[in-house]
Amino acid sequence: MSRLGRNIVGTVAVLAACELVGRSGLVNPDHLPPPTIIGARLVELFNDRGFSLDVVQSVLAWAMALGIAVAIAVPVGIVFGSMPLVRSAFSAIVEFLRPIPSVALIPLAIIAIKTNPEIKISLATFGAVWPILFNTMHAVGDIEPVQINTARAFNLSRWRMLTSVKLPSITPFVLTGVRISASIALILIISTEILASGGTDSDELWERGGLGSFIAIVGGGGARMDLAIAGTFVAGLIGVCINLIFVMIQRRWVNWSDGDRT
């Protein structure tokens, strides 16, 4: 059986087991609805414009956070990897900030930033920076000395050294860091929306609270767990699609390297 076939069989088996448990009366169906009910709610949600706007807002916030993280982390990582003295000068502050959970900063961010989109984008950017930064930094440090010495022997400028030697060498590892950070950013976007729920009834895109806010509102007090689980399923589906996109990018454009295995 192919890998896809095994995945399908395993998924169907898990869904069937959940359906049996949900229909057997062992659990309260209001708290843990069977998959058939959740599937029906998913169909309803995909036809709901307000829910679609929530999903779009969360995806846009994720894309902005990841883009900002890449714009910050890649140049800084190249500088740190190329200049050990600069890296050692900032190592203390980096090691202090890196272990701080982004979710723990939500109360401070709410007070300091106050606006829903900026809160979640800022926190997701903070959490997504570190994998990209450290992958880039260590990739630059691990470039083969022969490549650097050869480039110097040909009197390549710093710019040519960067574009012709360093960037091609570190690209697989940078993409691996971006792939990890993409998942982290999505988790933080949804978590921030849930914890700092600011959803409204407005149809304006940036006035809605996002997918996490939808989950928090419909699942508050266990009122509509079927909708909450359906919304959570959509969040997971977005994460799977994002990961598949980055896997395809790595296989298509850096298939000459095994950096995606790191």
C-alpha positions in Angstrom: 0.0 0.0 0.0 1.3 3.5 -0.9 2.0 6.1 1.7 -1.1 8.1 0.7 -3.2 4.9 1.0 -1.9 4.2 4.5 -2.7 7.8 5.5 -6.2 7.6 4.2 -6.8 4.2 6.0 -5.5 5.6 9.3 -7.6 8.8 9.0 -10.7 6.9 8.2 -10.1 4.5 11.1 -9.7 7.4 13.6 -12.8 9.1 12.3 -14.8 5.9 12.6 -13.6 5.3 16.1 -14.6 8.9 17.1 -18.0 8.4 15.5 -18.6 5.2 17.4 -17.6 6.9 20.7 -19.7 9.9 20.0 -22.8 7.8 19.1 -22.4 5.3 21.9 -23.3 7.6 24.8 -20.0 7.2 26.5 -19.5 10.9 26.2 -21.8 13.8 26.1 -22.4 14.6 22.4 -22.8 18.3 23.2 -19.2 18.3 24.5 -17.6 15.9 22.0 -19.8 15.8 18.8 -19.2 12.9 16.4 -17.3 13.7 13.1 -20.5 13.6 11.0 -22.0 16.5 13.0 -18.7 18.4 12.8 -18.5 17.8 9.1 -22.0 19.2 8.7 -21.0 22.3 10.6 -17.9 22.7 8.4 -20.1 22.8 5.3 -22.2 25.5 7.0 -19.1 27.5 8.0 -17.6 27.4 4.5 -20.8 29.0 3.2 -20.8 31.7 5.9 -19.3 35.0 4.8 -18.4 36.2 8.3 -16.4 33.0 9.0 -14.6 33.3 5.7 -13.6 36.8 6.7 -12.3 35.5 10.0 -10.2 32.9 8.2 -8.9 35.5 5.7 -7.9 37.9 8.5 -6.0 35.2 10.4 -4.2 34.1 7.2 -3.3 37.7 6.3 -2.0 38.3 9.8 0.1 35.1 9.6 1.6 36.1 6.3 2.5 39.6 7.5 4.1 38.2 10.7 6.1 35.6 8.8 7.2 38.2 6.2 8.4 40.6 8.9 10.2 37.8 10.7 12.0 36.8 7.5 12.9 40.4 6.7 14.4 40.8 10.2 16.0 37.4 10.9 17.8 36.7 7.6 19.9 39.8 7.5 20.6 39.7 11.2 21.5 36.0 10.9 23.9 36.7 8.1 25.6 39.5 10.1 25.8 37.3 13.2 27.2 34.4 11.2 29.7 36.4 9.3 30.9 38.6 12.2 31.6 36.7 15.5 32.4 39.9 17.4 29.0 41.3 16.6 27.3 38.0 17.5 29.1 37.9 20.9 28.2 41.5 21.6 24.5 40.8 21.3 24.5 37.2 22.5 23.4 38.0 26.0 20.2 39.9 24.9 19.4 37.3 22.3 19.7 34.5 24.8 17.5 36.5 27.2 14.7 37.1 24.8 14.7 33.8 22.9 13.2 31.6 25.8 10.4 34.0 26.6 7.1 32.5 25.5 5.2 34.8 23.1 1.9 33.9 24.7 3.1 35.2 28.1 3.5 38.6 26.5 -0.1 38.9 25.5 -1.2 41.0 28.5 1.7 43.4 28.1 1.0 43.6 24.3 -2.7 44.4 25.0 -1.8 47.3 27.2 1.0 48.6 25.0 -0.4 48.0 21.5 -4.2 47.9 22.1 -5.2 47.1 18.5 -6.1 43.5 17.7 -4.2 43.0 14.4 -1.0 44.7 15.6 -1.0 42.6 18.8 -1.1 39.2 17.1 1.2 40.2 14.3 3.8 41.6 16.8 3.7 38.5 19.0 3.8 36.1 16.0 6.7 37.9 14.6 8.6 37.7 17.9 8.0 34.0 18.1 8.8 33.3 14.4 12.1 35.2 14.3 14.2 32.8 16.3 14.2 29.6 14.2 15.0 31.6 11.1 17.7 33.7 12.9 19.5 30.7 14.3 19.2 28.6 11.2 20.6 31.4 9.1 23.4 32.2 11.6 24.6 28.6 11.9 24.3 28.0 8.1 26.6 31.0 7.4 29.1 29.7 10.0 29.0 26.2 8.4 29.8 27.3 4.9 32.8 25.4 3.6 36.0 27.5 4.0 37.1 26.3 0.5 34.2 28.2 -1.0 35.0 31.4 0.8 38.7 31.1 0.1 38.1 30.4 -3.6 35.8 33.5 -3.8 38.5 35.6 -2.2 41.1 34.2 -4.6 39.0 35.6 -7.5 38.7 38.9 -5.7 34.9 38.9 -5.4 33.4 41.9 -3.8 31.4 41.6 -0.6 28.2 41.8 -2.5 29.2 39.1 -5.0 30.4 37.0 -2.1 27.0 37.3 -0.5 24.9 36.7 -3.6 27.1 34.0 -5.3 28.5 32.1 -2.3 26.7 32.6 0.9 23.0 32.9 -0.1 23.0 29.8 -2.3 24.7 27.8 0.5 22.4 28.9 3.3 19.1 28.9 1.3 18.1 25.3 2.2 18.6 26.0 5.9 16.9 29.3 5.8 13.9 27.7 4.2 13.9 25.0 6.9 13.8 27.8 9.5 11.0 29.6 7.7 9.0 26.3 7.5 9.4 25.9 11.3 8.5 29.5 11.9 5.5 29.3 9.7 3.9 26.8 12.1 4.9 28.8 15.1 3.5 32.0 13.6 0.1 30.3 12.9 -0.1 28.9 16.4 0.6 32.3 17.9 -1.9 34.1 15.7 -4.7 31.7 16.7 -3.7 31.6 20.3 -3.5 35.4 20.6 -6.9 35.7 18.9 -8.4 33.2 21.4 -6.8 34.9 24.5 -7.3 38.4 23.4 -10.6 37.8 21.6 -11.8 41.1 20.1 -14.3 39.9 17.5 -17.3 42.1 16.6 -20.3 41.8 14.5 -18.9 44.2 11.9 -18.3 42.9 8.3 -15.1 45.1 8.0 -12.2 42.7 7.6 -9.8 44.3 10.2 -12.6 44.8 12.7 -13.2 41.1 13.0 -11.3 39.0 15.5 -10.1 36.2 13.3 -10.4 32.5 13.4 -9.2 32.2 17.0 -11.8 34.8 18.2 -14.5 32.8 16.4 -13.4 29.6 18.3 -13.3 31.4 21.6 -16.8 33.0 21.1 -18.7 29.9 19.9 -17.0 27.6 22.4 -17.3 29.9 25.4 -18.8 27.9 28.3 -19.2 24.9 26.0 -22.1 26.5 24.2 -21.4 25.3 20.7 -18.6 22.8 20.8 -19.5 21.5 17.4 -18.7 24.9 15.9 -15.6 25.3 18.0 -14.2 21.9 17.0 -15.1 22.7 13.3 -13.2 26.0 13.6 -10.2 24.2 15.2 -10.2 21.7 12.4 -10.0 24.6 9.9 -7.0 26.0 11.8 -5.3 22.6 11.6 -6.1 22.3 7.9 -4.5 25.7 7.3 -1.4 24.5 9.1 -1.2 21.4 7.0 -1.6 23.4 3.7 1.1 25.8 4.8 3.5 23.0 5.6 2.8 21.2 2.3 3.5 24.5 0.4 6.9 24.9 2.0 7.7 21.2 1.4 6.9 21.6 -2.3 9.0 24.8 -2.4 12.0 23.1 -0.9 11.7 20.1 -3.2 11.3 22.2 -6.3 13.9 24.9 -5.8 16.5 23.4 -3.4 16.2 19.8 -4.3 20.0 19.7 -4.7 20.3 19.9 -0.9 19.1 17.8 2.0 18.7 21.0 4.2 15.0 20.2 4.5 15.9 17.2 6.6 17.6 19.3 9.3 
